């Protein structure tokens, strides 16, 4: 796939986003929707759609990087004091997978994200450096079942 090769050239670009949190505690890095728009335009495959994060059922959070799950906040009684702070990240590899637990989605396309700052944030609150051992990432597209 040619778009994978194009996306790989973006690895040295440093970007930033603002840490935000939903009412239920889900903590994420809010990033510019243009990132997904630009990368999505490189994918030329039938049945591929943008992720539905601007829908109300997803708290209308838009393009983001998941940092701390709501269950982690609740289980550890965390109060994230860094909400509103900006964090840097760089883009990594472009990948796809069959997402477990995402009903109605057969394949998800994403770009990995590297951020030592975000890893340190998680560690500060007694969490592992990564959510469930997975790299930070930005979902670019989905393929529904």
GUDRENNU-453406 format. One record per atom (N, C-alpha, C): x, y, z; atom name. Coordinates in Angstrom, 3 decimals. Layout:
N
X:Y:Z:CA
...
This chain:
145
0.835:-1.181:0.000:N
0.000:0.000:0.000:CA
0.879:1.244:0.000:C
0.717:2.062:-0.941:N
1.539:3.249:-1.121:CA
1.399:4.258:0.011:C
0.215:4.374:0.598:N
-0.003:5.360:1.657:CA
0.794:5.034:2.905:C
1.094:3.752:3.153:N
1.942:3.386:4.283:CA
3.325:4.012:4.112:C
3.856:3.939:2.890:N
5.186:4.491:2.613:CA
5.215:6.002:2.795:C
4.175:6.677:2.347:N
4.115:8.135:2.492:CA
4.052:8.507:3.969:C
3.228:7.802:4.731:N
3.069:8.112:6.153:CA
4.367:7.901:6.924:C
5.194:6.949:6.501:N
6.453:6.679:7.197:CA
7.385:7.885:7.161:C
7.269:8.733:6.165:N
8.134:9.895:6.041:CA
7.798:10.989:7.049:C
6.718:10.831:7.799:N
6.287:11.844:8.749:CA
6.864:11.640:10.144:C
7.696:10.604:10.335:N
8.166:10.232:11.659:CA
8.959:11.312:12.380:C
9.633:12.206:11.672:N
10.466:13.211:12.322:CA
9.727:14.504:12.640:C
8.465:14.568:12.315:N
7.687:15.777:12.544:CA
7.215:15.803:14.002:C
7.595:16.860:14.751:N
7.136:16.977:16.134:CA
5.842:17.782:16.173:C
4.856:17.229:16.848:N
3.540:17.846:16.956:CA
3.197:18.006:18.432:C
2.104:18.702:18.717:N
1.681:18.819:20.108:CA
0.169:18.861:20.201:C
-0.308:18.573:21.391:N
-1.733:18.607:21.668:CA
-1.957:18.986:23.113:C
-3.223:19.218:23.454:N
-3.585:19.657:24.806:CA
-4.273:18.521:25.549:C
-3.844:18.286:26.791:N
-4.431:17.238:27.613:CA
-5.832:17.652:28.059:C
-6.797:16.756:27.823:N
-8.189:17.004:28.207:CA
-8.736:15.766:28.896:C
-9.894:15.940:29.539:N
-10.518:14.834:30.257:CA
-12.035:14.935:30.136:C
-12.682:13.794:29.907:N
-14.141:13.763:29.851:CA
-14.692:13.705:31.276:C
-15.991:13.870:31.412:N
-16.630:13.837:32.727:CA
-16.415:12.515:33.444:C
-16.312:11.409:32.672:N
-16.125:10.101:33.310:CA
-14.647:9.781:33.584:C
-13.729:10.708:33.286:N
-12.321:10.532:33.630:CA
-11.395:10.155:32.490:C
-11.952:9.766:31.328:N
-11.100:9.415:30.195:CA
-10.199:10.610:29.872:C
-8.897:10.373:29.889:N
-7.919:11.441:29.694:CA
-7.223:11.227:28.356:C
-7.179:12.282:27.551:N
-6.670:12.160:26.193:CA
-5.944:13.432:25.771:C
-5.136:13.296:24.737:N
-4.469:14.445:24.148:CA
-5.296:14.879:22.949:C
-5.859:16.063:23.032:N
-6.670:16.614:21.949:CA
-5.727:17.155:20.880:C
-5.877:16.659:19.665:N
-5.002:17.097:18.580:CA
-5.831:17.588:17.400:C
-5.177:18.298:16.522:N
-5.831:18.915:15.382:CA
-6.437:17.856:14.452:C
-7.707:18.026:14.099:N
-8.385:17.097:13.189:CA
-7.709:17.024:11.820:C
-6.959:18.052:11.457:N
-6.283:18.059:10.153:CA
-5.308:16.896:10.005:C
-4.783:16.387:11.125:N
-3.851:15.247:11.063:CA
-4.555:14.055:10.439:C
-5.740:13.730:10.955:N
-6.493:12.596:10.410:CA
-6.965:12.905:8.994:C
-7.439:14.128:8.767:N
-7.915:14.488:7.430:CA
-6.821:14.280:6.384:C
-5.616:14.732:6.703:N
-4.510:14.607:5.753:CA
-4.104:13.167:5.505:C
-3.967:12.391:6.575:N
-3.559:10.995:6.420:CA
-4.670:10.153:5.808:C
-5.913:10.447:6.156:N
-7.042:9.709:5.590:CA
-7.077:9.875:4.074:C
-6.742:11.057:3.596:N
-6.785:11.313:2.153:CA
-5.784:10.450:1.385:C
-4.790:9.882:2.084:N
-3.809:9.019:1.434:CA
-4.322:7.592:1.232:C
-5.355:7.219:1.965:N
-5.880:5.847:1.897:CA
-6.887:5.753:0.756:C
-6.581:4.897:-0.183:N
-7.449:4.724:-1.343:CA
-7.978:3.291:-1.345:C
-8.886:3.015:-0.420:N
-9.441:1.674:-0.302:CA
-10.952:1.779:-0.139:C
-11.683:0.848:-0.734:N
-13.135:0.820:-0.608:CA
-13.553:0.459:0.815:C
-14.623:1.063:1.284:N
-15.191:0.721:2.572:CA
-14.502:1.333:3.775:C
-13.540:2.191:3.558:N
-12.808:2.822:4.648:CA
-13.491:4.141:5.011:C
-13.657:4.377:6.325:N
-14.297:5.599:6.797:CA
-13.436:6.246:7.883:C
-13.660:7.525:8.105:N
-13.001:8.196:9.225:CA
-13.584:7.651:10.525:C
-12.795:7.670:11.599:N
-13.333:7.196:12.881:CA
-14.474:8.095:13.361:C
-15.419:7.534:14.100:N
-16.635:8.277:14.483:CA
-16.500:9.114:15.754:C
-15.328:9.658:16.046:N
-15.110:10.325:17.329:CA
-15.820:11.658:17.500:C
-16.396:12.200:16.455:N
-17.131:13.446:16.603:CA
-18.600:13.198:16.942:C
-18.961:11.934:17.161:N
-20.332:11.594:17.528:CA
-20.530:11.727:19.036:C
-21.739:12.027:19.437:N
-22.062:12.224:20.852:CA
-21.722:10.989:21.688:C
-21.946:9.789:21.143:N
-21.687:8.584:21.936:CA
-20.203:8.417:22.248:C
-19.345:9.128:21.553:N
-17.909:9.129:21.841:CA
-17.500:10.439:22.526:C
-18.444:11.087:23.201:N
-18.203:12.352:23.906:CA
-17.770:13.477:22.978:C
-17.949:13.318:21.676:N
-17.598:14.343:20.682:CA
-16.180:14.873:20.875:C
-15.239:13.979:21.180:N
-13.883:14.436:21.498:CA
-13.018:14.689:20.273:C
-13.410:14.212:19.132:N
-12.626:14.465:17.921:CA
-11.316:13.697:17.904:C
-10.402:14.142:17.073:N
-9.113:13.476:16.906:CA
-8.324:13.572:18.212:C
-7.789:12.410:18.651:N
-7.126:12.381:19.950:CA
-6.149:11.214:20.065:C
-5.368:11.274:21.138:N
-4.513:10.167:21.548:CA
-4.974:9.783:22.947:C
-5.377:8.543:23.133:N
-5.804:8.075:24.454:CA
-4.595:8.012:25.382:C
-4.744:8.576:26.596:N
-3.637:8.607:27.547:CA
-3.940:7.783:28.793:C
-5.096:8.011:29.413:N
-5.473:7.269:30.614:CA
-6.950:6.880:30.487:C
-7.204:5.582:30.587:N
-8.588:5.101:30.480:CA
-9.408:5.562:31.680:C
-10.708:5.735:31.468:N
-11.586:6.124:32.566:CA
-11.548:5.103:33.697:C
-11.420:3.828:33.360:N
-11.358:2.792:34.400:CA
-10.087:2.927:35.242:C
-8.985:3.359:34.637:N
-7.745:3.580:35.397:CA
-7.908:4.749:36.368:C
-8.588:5.800:35.922:N
-8.839:6.955:36.783:CA
-9.699:6.531:37.967:C
-10.766:5.786:37.686:N
-11.696:5.366:38.736:CA
-11.045:4.389:39.707:C
-10.393:3.346:39.180:N
-9.793:2.312:40.029:CA
-8.705:2.860:40.946:C
-7.975:3.867:40.478:N
-6.857:4.419:41.242:CA
-7.197:5.749:41.913:C
-8.478:6.160:41.802:N
-8.951:7.415:42.389:CA
-8.009:8.577:42.035:C
-7.771:8.730:40.730:N
-6.814:9.725:40.253:CA
-7.464:11.078:40.009:C
-6.726:12.114:40.322:N
-7.105:13.472:39.956:CA
-5.962:14.000:39.088:C
-6.192:14.070:37.786:N
-5.150:14.449:36.835:CA
-5.008:15.967:36.841:C
-3.916:16.448:37.378:N
-3.714:17.895:37.551:CA
-3.163:18.577:36.298:C
-2.712:17.793:35.346:N
-2.088:18.357:34.147:CA
-3.076:18.690:33.032:C
-4.363:18.498:33.274:N
-5.370:18.813:32.252:CA
-5.185:20.276:31.826:C
-5.122:20.494:30.507:N
-4.896:21.838:29.957:CA
-3.460:22.065:29.517:C
-2.544:21.219:29.959:N
-1.132:21.348:29.597:CA
-0.898:20.776:28.190:C
0.060:21.347:27.466:N
0.415:20.836:26.139:CA
1.544:19.813:26.249:C
1.457:18.790:25.399:N
2.466:17.731:25.339:CA
2.901:17.531:23.896:C
4.178:17.215:23.714:N
4.745:16.964:22.389:CA
4.691:15.475:22.063:C
4.629:15.184:20.770:N
4.692:13.807:20.301:CA
5.208:13.790:18.873:C
5.699:12.632:18.458:N
6.099:12.431:17.059:CA
5.343:11.224:16.527:C
5.173:11.189:15.222:N
4.457:10.091:14.579:CA
5.392:8.914:14.367:C
4.830:7.731:14.436:N
5.591:6.503:14.236:CA
5.086:5.738:13.029:C
5.020:4.431:13.193:N
4.621:3.557:12.085:CA
3.116:3.573:11.856:C
2.748:3.375:10.594:N
1.345:3.238:10.194:CA
1.009:1.761:10.270:C
-0.093:1.407:10.938:N
-0.453:0.003:11.116:CA
-1.957:-0.183:10.995:C
-2.373:-1.442:10.973:N
-3.796:-1.774:11.027:CA
-3.947:-3.057:11.825:C
-5.149:-3.235:12.398:N
-5.425:-4.432:13.183:CA
-6.926:-4.666:13.259:C
-7.295:-5.877:13.634:N
-8.686:-6.215:13.920:CA
-8.903:-5.861:15.390:C
-9.668:-4.812:15.682:N
-9.788:-4.352:17.068:CA
-10.727:-5.209:17.904:C
-10.208:-5.767:18.983:N
-11.050:-6.535:19.900:CA
-11.925:-5.573:20.686:C
-13.179:-5.888:20.802:N
-14.074:-5.089:21.631:CA
-14.678:-3.865:20.957:C
-14.383:-3.630:19.690:N
-15.001:-2.500:18.995:CA
-16.051:-3.084:18.071:C
-17.256:-3.226:18.583:N
-18.343:-3.854:17.848:CA
-18.608:-3.144:16.529:C
-18.780:-3.941:15.481:N
-19.115:-3.409:14.169:CA
-17.920:-2.953:13.357:C
-16.711:-3.037:13.936:N
-15.510:-2.607:13.212:CA
-14.630:-3.822:12.950:C
-14.335:-4.051:11.674:N
-13.527:-5.195:11.260:CA
-12.035:-4.892:11.287:C
-11.664:-3.682:10.898:N
-10.257:-3.293:10.829:CA
-10.133:-1.826:11.233:C
-9.072:-1.515:11.965:N
-8.797:-0.130:12.330:CA
-7.395:0.218:11.827:C
-7.267:1.395:11.236:N
-5.999:1.882:10.695:CA
-5.523:3.019:11.597:C
-4.271:2.956:12.014:N
-3.775:3.951:12.954:CA
-2.292:4.225:12.727:C
-1.836:5.338:13.278:N
-0.422:5.667:13.241:CA
0.057:5.719:14.683:C
1.137:5.000:14.957:N
1.685:5.002:16.305:CA
2.278:6.372:16.619:C
2.300:6.678:17.906:N
2.782:7.966:18.382:CA
3.826:7.725:19.464:C
4.895:8.499:19.435:N
5.942:8.403:20.442:CA
5.945:9.682:21.274:C
5.941:9.516:22.598:N
5.983:10.679:23.486:CA
6.503:10.270:24.860:C
7.783:10.483:25.100:N
8.315:10.220:26.442:CA
7.590:11.041:27.517:C
7.139:12.239:27.166:N
6.406:13.082:28.122:CA
5.110:12.408:28.574:C
4.383:11.808:27.643:N
3.122:11.146:27.989:CA
3.371:9.873:28.787:C
4.456:9.171:28.470:N
4.826:7.992:29.253:CA
5.121:8.396:30.697:C
5.857:9.490:30.865:N
6.186:9.986:32.207:CA
4.934:10.408:32.967:C
3.976:10.992:32.269:N
2.719:11.383:32.904:CA
2.024:10.164:33.492:C
1.932:9.097:32.707:N
1.298:7.871:33.198:CA
2.055:7.311:34.396:C
3.374:7.275:34.298:N
4.189:6.750:35.399:CA
4.011:7.575:36.674:C
3.880:8.896:36.537:N
3.679:9.781:37.682:CA
2.476:9.358:38.510:C
1.446:8.841:37.839:N
0.224:8.427:38.515:CA
0.204:6.929:38.847:C
1.382:6.301:38.803:N
1.500:4.900:39.182:CA
0.998:3.922:38.144:C
0.883:4.361:36.899:N
0.402:3.509:35.806:CA
1.584:3.031:34.959:C
1.354:1.989:34.176:N
2.377:1.544:33.226:CA
2.599:2.648:32.188:C
3.740:2.593:31.489:N
4.047:3.633:30.489:CA
3.043:3.662:29.348:C
2.412:2.548:29.067:N
1.466:2.431:27.947:CA
0.142:1.859:28.432:C
-0.935:2.184:27.745:N
-2.252:1.620:28.062:CA
-2.277:0.170:27.582:C
-2.480:-0.752:28.505:N
-2.560:-2.187:28.185:CA
-1.375:-2.659:27.349:C
-0.211:-2.025:27.495:N
0.984:-2.420:26.760:CA
1.014:-1.979:25.308:C
0.012:-1.234:24.862:N
-0.060:-0.783:23.473:CA
0.607:0.586:23.316:C
1.180:0.810:22.149:N
1.761:2.118:21.848:CA
0.652:3.165:21.799:C
0.995:4.394:22.147:N
0.058:5.488:21.918:CA
-0.191:5.536:20.412:C
-1.387:5.978:20.010:N
-1.690:6.004:18.577:CA
-2.821:6.985:18.265:C
-2.929:7.300:16.983:N
-4.025:8.112:16.456:CA
-4.764:7.236:15.453:C
-6.056:7.024:15.678:N
-6.858:6.254:14.737:CA
-7.143:7.125:13.515:C
-6.803:6.587:12.354:N
-6.942:7.333:11.091:CA
-8.214:6.919:10.345:C
-8.528:5.619:10.369:N
-9.674:5.128:9.604:CA
-10.152:3.807:10.175:C
-11.395:3.475:9.829:N
-11.960:2.183:10.228:CA
-12.620:1.529:9.013:C
-12.724:0.227:9.090:N
-13.475:-0.550:8.109:CA
-14.544:-1.294:8.893:C
-15.795:-1.000:8.621:N
-16.882:-1.634:9.344:CA
-17.141:-3.038:8.820:C
-17.754:-3.865:9.670:N
-18.070:-5.253:9.281:CA
-19.166:-5.292:8.252:C
